Amino acid sequence: MDGAAMMIKKNEEDIRKMVKVAIFGYGTVGSGVFEVLRRNSAVIQNKIEDEIQVKYVLDLREFDEDPVRDVLVHDINIILDDPEVAIVCETMGGEHPAYDFTRQALERGKSVCTSNKAVVEKFGPELLQIAKAHNCSYLFEASVGGGIPIIRPLRTSLAQEEVQSITGILNGTTNYILTKMENEGLAFDDVLKRAQEKGYAEKNPDADILGHDAGRKIAILTSLAYGKNVDFSDITTEGITAITDQDFAYAKRLGATIKLFARSMKKKDKYYAIVAPFLVYPENPLYAVNGVYNAILVNCNMGGDTMYYGKGAGKLATASAVVADVLDCARHLGKNLAIKWDSEKLEISPIDGAVRKFFVRAAGADEARIRDVFGDVELIDDVVVGERGFITSEMTEAEYREKAAKLENIIGMIRVD
Ligand code: HSE
């Protein structure tokens, strides 16, 4: 390198900023963030021309054998009081003290990037307002769909669109269980037990199998799509605990499968949202999303369908999404990356008005009786002894309930996509 070239290189190095970051919580995701920033430092530097340095990691525990020991602190005030720290990664999980620490960091003008779905879902609009007031940002790409880019596409790539519907397979645990039930013909309880033994399902799996985790995620996505706050408790939520191997036998006969969908849609200025198992045919691109993978299909009024697929959980996938937000903040230091999500409530209409077909199983019902109650149906015979399956024509949820109350011995119902 000649003298002039060396001078230019030296000047570039002088101009390059060193962006200091802190990580709150050195658990699975926090240690993943540390690892992604360390292992990909050259890649990151090349992309954003600044250097990201982890100055502190906050955790109550000691990690004597881990490189994190050099930057480990136990007192949040060391981080809050250090003006050099521009960005914080909140990877603690749980509502408190994660919310309180996030708030304090934002009030000091430090941007916060988080994977914490519980805090985002409950306090998102408030924390976004605080970030705005302090010229910093609150970003949460990793809070929905783990490593799948979906928050940023909704915020930027699709900002010009009217979102007509969002349909997601947003929970890896339940998708893993349903895929295993389908492929191996096993009962729900057996697959759940195996999944727990292998660490794919939590010891207390309720939040996953009852659909609450997927419900919180679709509440966040829907809030971002329409700019107003969706209350998770307004979403009709059914889990997968009632799905049986016999349901899969019917699905197989129909050339379909069963997926836990988290769906919201806008129809004639009304908004609907539901989490429930759906009978899904191969024409739907979500049909092929199997195992622990997640995917989100977004339908917009101009560009039509776009789909986002990947690992919905896991250390490095989730951490990578947090780091993507860190880079966004580093590129926009001293500025607020605006995200429209007001605290004003988005009214979710009662599910009664939603129109679809229904797959129904009824014990001992004869064809004439089924047609008498439901009218035109597609009958599915000889799958399970002593019962009949059928698919209704399109009707509202309210109409379905009214008719179902008249037909004796309904064993189960699954909505048809
Ligand atoms: N329990 C969640 C799942 C983890 O199974 O998808 C990611 O939120």
Residues whose N, C-alpha, C, O or C-beta is under 5 A from the ligand:
A	BS01	HSE	L170 N171 G172 T173 D208 G312 A313
